[in-house]
Amino acid sequence: MKIPYSWLKEFIDTRLSPSQAQEALTMAGVEVSSCRFLGEGFDSVVTARILEMRPHPDADRLSLCKVTDGSTTFGIVCGAKNMKAGDAVALAKIGARLPNGVEIKKAKIRGQASEGMLCSEQELKLAESSPGIMILPEDTAPGKPLADALGLSDWLLEVEITPNRGDCLSVLGVAREIASITGEKVVLPDVSFPETGEPIANLVRVDVSDPDLCPRYTARAITGVTIAPSPDWMRRRLTLCGIRPINNIVDITNYLLLEVGQPMHAFDLDRLRGGRIDVRAPKEPLTFTTLDGSERTIEAGTLLIRDGEGPVAVAGVMGGANSEVVDGTTRVVFESAHFSPPSIRRTAKRLGLSSESSYRFERGVDPAGTVYAADRAVSLLSRFATLSVAKGLIDVGAGNVKPKTVPFRPERATRIMGRAYPPEACREIFARLGFPVADQGAGRWAVTVPTHRFDIEREIDLVEEVARLSGYDSIPTTYPESKAPEFSGDDRFVDIQERAFDFLRGRGFSQAVNFSFVGGRTWERMGAFLGFDPADAVRVVNPISDDTTLMRPHLLTGLLSNAADNVRRFIDDVRLYEGGKAFGKSYVEGQFEEARLGVILCGKRLPGDWSGADAPADFFDMKGVVEPLLLHLCASPVHVVPTRLRPFFEEGKAADILRDGEVVAWFGAIRKELLEEYALAGPVFYGEIRLAKATAAAALPGRYAPLPKFPPVFRDVACVFPFGVPVGDVLAMVREVSPEVVEAGVFDIFTGEKIGDGNKSVGIRVKLQPLDRTLTEPEVHSIHSKIVNLLENRFGGKIRTS
Amino acid sequence: MPGTSEQITRLLEEGMAAIASARSESDLLDAKGRFFGKKGAVSAILKGVASLPMEERKAVGELANRARAELESAFDARLAGIRDQERRRSEGRERIDVTLPGRAPMPGHRHPVSQTMSDVLAAFRRLGFSVQCGPDVETDYYNFEALNFPPEHPARDMQDTFYIESGAGDLVLRTHTSPVQIRTMERMKPPVRIVAPGTVYRSDSDITHSPMFHQVEGLAVDRDITMADLKGLLTEFCRMTFGPATPVRFRPSYFPFTEPSAEMDIQCVLCGGSGCRVCKDSGWLEILGAGMVDPTVFGFVGYDPEEYAGFAFGMGIERIAMLRHGISDIRLLFENDIRFLSQF
């Protein structure tokens, strides 16, 4: 909310300068985000009058002007044409620095000296553009600072009001806040005026049929008024505060909204059918045209203002087109009411219509202030408009306004804040706030809270008042009593995740962070390859763009598009990982989410290698990251098995990793169709780990095994297998042949004509090493025979003899 | 026997010449063999000394010994010279260019948001807090109601909310990690001291707002916790995070689930408090929100506000990361451009 400092001064003659007020309010919890001097750049710009004007001797487009500031005459070269001798103008003297940054220096233009500049609205930043220089009203006296002449010797405070402080959404409210900080007094402007018209009861009748939704309804009526523009000062203030001036009647209601925070509405009395106002919520839905011209469907239960025949306004939100003030209006009823906040909020939300009025009613408008606002409106209006005020006012529900009494213990403030607040200090703060205090003995007080403070209902609310008005600076810094922290399951998870991040970092992978969303269009185009039933997807009801339509079922799409983006930027070797959640739905668990770790790899196996081996990365580079990472994290054996269940991978180039029979990760080569979709050429490898699942049960530290004391024996076997035989299974079985086999690995693998189509040759090296002796030749031979037997009979292998 | 003396002198000359002309270690060893090795000519003469007449023995022996000593020392000097030459030659051939890159990928980089999150968590864990996480898809109850955002309360406008399709209704993407407060207090009795990290969502997107971002929320509940404790803890945290000399200020604010509420500002890290575009000329940067747990929140979890007090605080991690690294556009954080990531 924007508030001119001069307006505040009308309510409180504060000693605080604008910037002191900014600081003091901010430090009391009413944040003033900016405090701008409106006359910025107007130093050395004065009003002046053109004495004489003639063409420049050497330039057709320029004129030579003689202008006076009342005491001195200046010769000015000017490029504009819209002025004449006798006009009042804005003169920037030598040394002025204009709002647009231009500095005025003594200059010679085409041989003629220019001792300043005549300014345009644009140069003064008073308008976006201007046709020529600024011509001031004829009666402007020369020699006055332009800022004064334009009412710009003022400051505009921008106040950020938190939702609990609806009472500060006005000049009066902020003035009260200053009073509670400084102890100065708020003085309300006098609102006396003669009531020269007939009794209001003869003009309009008000009924409130739903008093729960409208606890108070006050009205004043005027007659014989002429619709006209408001005076300049009022139009300027409204404009500064962001409200467009309309006419004297509408403007006065908006002015009061800003000044005292009371939203008001003006009805054309002659358009109120039956001269009646009835405040009531309809039992049936209906349609109604608001004054912005839109026809709206009004649900049952929405509070409306009706006249004798039908609705004329949506209460507290917006007036109707059928009763608004128009050019020919002469008789007006001003509504100044209090509506129940939740009801207004529901209505504004349903209609998708938030107005300055509904904004304030939602946050609470002082029910005790309706009469003052109505009187102030009429009194102010009668100063610049001819009118006759009807005798008396209508005030339905005046008896409903009662201040609250809230209990308070000064000791409680001390206990909560960790700083002593002596009772006298609390009493003094309540006095500044205007909260009467009754001491009930035994350290218990009853504090009466005025009706404009909707936010104060409980003792803690009063504690906050005491604390903030004493200043948070005065709170000491202490430390909570030290206790050993618990080590939670989530602490463990955070540690595991850090270990995973460190591992991947060490392997050359950088960390990506993507949104937890998948775009709707991405899903439509690639859903078949994403391996997730759209029916199981978690959907956002109100996405702000296509990109925020669905919650991601895995981390693939984000990392894939990161890879594509980087390749497009000529970074061909991409190694990225991301830790984050995947989302889904299941009939058993409902919505679920799971911690995952995604890894993507494309480009060279060893980026930046200079030894000539710049081979492209392949499947085994990905396996060489995912499998060791799992071992690093869970320290328990995992099994890699081929999988066909993941459509985002190429068939035959995909694997699942199992731990205790449960799938904890998958990896493989990204399917060609997906690569094409992302305009990626080379092979791209991806792995995803179900991080929480994979590391769920902490493996106990393994038991120590004694070290062998005798030398090992190595045996190599070369064997030809049918192509489909999984070598991992072969090695696993070889290790089971006898307890003396302590290692079995592959040292060579190849295919080719020599060994027959559909075959592969695998070289297997075993290490034999019993703990307690050296193996004898016959023992070695016997184990070797067992292995050969296994390879031939179990896996259909043929031993090669070189 | 004058013949023997002359023979020795000749052998000495020849031997010295052979040593001097030796080009390699094997040439040199060859010369040693011929002249003064076990089977060399000088050694043979020495062996023959015993058979010489008495009067010659001494002179010849001395002469031969001297010749052998001279040859040996010339040999040693030449050997050292040849070896030195060899070493220098082979060094030229085998010297390693140590400036070439090592044979393994250079380490990757942490994302600045994730790094900042780690640092923030590490700071609070050192200060005695343990980690608690919660779901991203939350119920209206945990995200709003139990945190004292009643339905139809304007405080709900503070956070633009994404809603999630669901049969039961009322599911949202959490707008803050504060629901973890409620979930934790429902589960355990005081003392409570937790930090809740995680992703949060607001339906808002521009240069400083992202539809998803990260937060850390903290909560401490005990018998004698005060706002002074909160101020002390957060002051310490700001100094750990932004440097020990960073001025901080604490000012009143509003959050539905705390009362009294506060915001903590640090002096602008860019202009040092003199005012700039980033701090909007105020000289201060808002870093986090905090306050004493509102008694209404205790009511929802069955804690007695007369017996217990608590404080809560929350901060946006992207904002802190952006301030630490001078990043002005939040969108840069989610593009995952490797040229950007490599800077951290």
Chai-1 contact restraints between the chains, C-beta under 6 A:
chainA,res_idxA,chainB,res_idxB,connection_type,confidence,min_distance_angstrom,max_distance_angstrom,comment,restraint_id
A,M27,B,R251,contact,1.0,0.0,6.0,A-B,restraint_1
A,G29,B,P252,contact,1.0,0.0,6.0,A-B,restraint_2
A,T162,B,Y254,contact,1.0,0.0,6.0,A-B,restraint_3
A,P163,B,P154,contact,1.0,0.0,6.0,A-B,restraint_4
A,P163,B,A155,contact,1.0,0.0,6.0,A-B,restraint_5
A,N164,B,Y254,contact,1.0,0.0,6.0,A-B,restraint_6
A,P342,B,E152,contact,1.0,0.0,6.0,A-B,restraint_7
A,R345,B,E152,contact,1.0,0.0,6.0,A-B,restraint_8
A,R346,B,E152,contact,1.0,0.0,6.0,A-B,restraint_9
A,E362,B,P154,contact,1.0,0.0,6.0,A-B,restraint_10
A,R363,B,P154,contact,1.0,0.0,6.0,A-B,restraint_11
A,I416,B,M292,contact,1.0,0.0,6.0,A-B,restraint_12
A,M417,B,M227,contact,1.0,0.0,6.0,A-B,restraint_13
A,G418,B,T226,contact,1.0,0.0,6.0,A-B,restraint_14
A,G418,B,M227,contact,1.0,0.0,6.0,A-B,restraint_15
A,G418,B,A228,contact,1.0,0.0,6.0,A-B,restraint_16
A,I460,B,E259,contact,1.0,0.0,6.0,A-B,restraint_17
A,I460,B,P295,contact,1.0,0.0,6.0,A-B,restraint_18
A,E464,B,E259,contact,1.0,0.0,6.0,A-B,restraint_19
A,E464,B,P260,contact,1.0,0.0,6.0,A-B,restraint_20
A,A467,B,P260,contact,1.0,0.0,6.0,A-B,restraint_21
A,R468,B,P252,contact,1.0,0.0,6.0,A-B,restraint_22
A,Y472,B,F250,contact,1.0,0.0,6.0,A-B,restraint_23
A,Y472,B,R251,contact,1.0,0.0,6.0,A-B,restraint_24
A,I475,B,M227,contact,1.0,0.0,6.0,A-B,restraint_25
A,I475,B,A228,contact,1.0,0.0,6.0,A-B,restraint_26
A,I475,B,K231,contact,1.0,0.0,6.0,A-B,restraint_27
A,P476,B,A228,contact,1.0,0.0,6.0,A-B,restraint_28
A,T477,B,K231,contact,1.0,0.0,6.0,A-B,restraint_29
A,T477,B,G232,contact,1.0,0.0,6.0,A-B,restraint_30
A,T477,B,T235,contact,1.0,0.0,6.0,A-B,restraint_31
A,T478,B,A228,contact,1.0,0.0,6.0,A-B,restraint_32
A,T478,B,D229,contact,1.0,0.0,6.0,A-B,restraint_33
A,T478,B,G232,contact,1.0,0.0,6.0,A-B,restraint_34
A,Y479,B,G232,contact,1.0,0.0,6.0,A-B,restraint_35
A,P480,B,A220,contact,1.0,0.0,6.0,A-B,restraint_36
A,P480,B,I225,contact,1.0,0.0,6.0,A-B,restraint_37
A,P480,B,D229,contact,1.0,0.0,6.0,A-B,restraint_38
A,P485,B,G128,contact,1.0,0.0,6.0,A-B,restraint_39
A,P485,B,S130,contact,1.0,0.0,6.0,A-B,restraint_40
A,E486,B,S130,contact,1.0,0.0,6.0,A-B,restraint_41
A,S488,B,S130,contact,1.0,0.0,6.0,A-B,restraint_42
A,S488,B,V131,contact,1.0,0.0,6.0,A-B,restraint_43
A,D490,B,V131,contact,1.0,0.0,6.0,A-B,restraint_44
A,D490,B,Q132,contact,1.0,0.0,6.0,A-B,restraint_45
A,D490,B,C133,contact,1.0,0.0,6.0,A-B,restraint_46
A,D491,B,S130,contact,1.0,0.0,6.0,A-B,restraint_47
A,D491,B,V131,contact,1.0,0.0,6.0,A-B,restraint_48
A,V494,B,V131,contact,1.0,0.0,6.0,A-B,restraint_49
A,R505,B,P107,contact,1.0,0.0,6.0,A-B,restraint_50
A,R505,B,G108,contact,1.0,0.0,6.0,A-B,restraint_51
A,G506,B,P107,contact,1.0,0.0,6.0,A-B,restraint_52
A,G508,B,P105,contact,1.0,0.0,6.0,A-B,restraint_53
A,G508,B,G108,contact,1.0,0.0,6.0,A-B,restraint_54
A,F509,B,G108,contact,1.0,0.0,6.0,A-B,restraint_55
A,S510,B,G108,contact,1.0,0.0,6.0,A-B,restraint_56
A,S510,B,H109,contact,1.0,0.0,6.0,A-B,restraint_57
A,S510,B,L341,contact,1.0,0.0,6.0,A-B,restraint_58
A,Q511,B,R110,contact,1.0,0.0,6.0,A-B,restraint_59
A,Q511,B,H111,contact,1.0,0.0,6.0,A-B,restraint_60
A,Q511,B,S114,contact,1.0,0.0,6.0,A-B,restraint_61
A,A512,B,N336,contact,1.0,0.0,6.0,A-B,restraint_62
A,V513,B,H111,contact,1.0,0.0,6.0,A-B,restraint_63
A,V513,B,V113,contact,1.0,0.0,6.0,A-B,restraint_64
A,F515,B,M212,contact,1.0,0.0,6.0,A-B,restraint_65
A,S516,B,M212,contact,1.0,0.0,6.0,A-B,restraint_66
A,R539,B,E165,contact,1.0,0.0,6.0,A-B,restraint_67
A,V540,B,F162,contact,1.0,0.0,6.0,A-B,restraint_68
A,V541,B,Y163,contact,1.0,0.0,6.0,A-B,restraint_69
A,V541,B,E165,contact,1.0,0.0,6.0,A-B,restraint_70
A,N542,B,Y163,contact,1.0,0.0,6.0,A-B,restraint_71
A,I544,B,S203,contact,1.0,0.0,6.0,A-B,restraint_72
A,T548,B,P211,contact,1.0,0.0,6.0,A-B,restraint_73
A,N562,B,N336,contact,1.0,0.0,6.0,A-B,restraint_74
A,N566,B,I338,contact,1.0,0.0,6.0,A-B,restraint_75
A,I571,B,I338,contact,1.0,0.0,6.0,A-B,restraint_76
A,K581,B,D136,contact,1.0,0.0,6.0,A-B,restraint_77
A,Q591,B,V137,contact,1.0,0.0,6.0,A-B,restraint_78
A,E593,B,P135,contact,1.0,0.0,6.0,A-B,restraint_79
A,E593,B,D136,contact,1.0,0.0,6.0,A-B,restraint_80
A,G608,B,P101,contact,1.0,0.0,6.0,A-B,restraint_81
A,W610,B,L100,contact,1.0,0.0,6.0,A-B,restraint_82
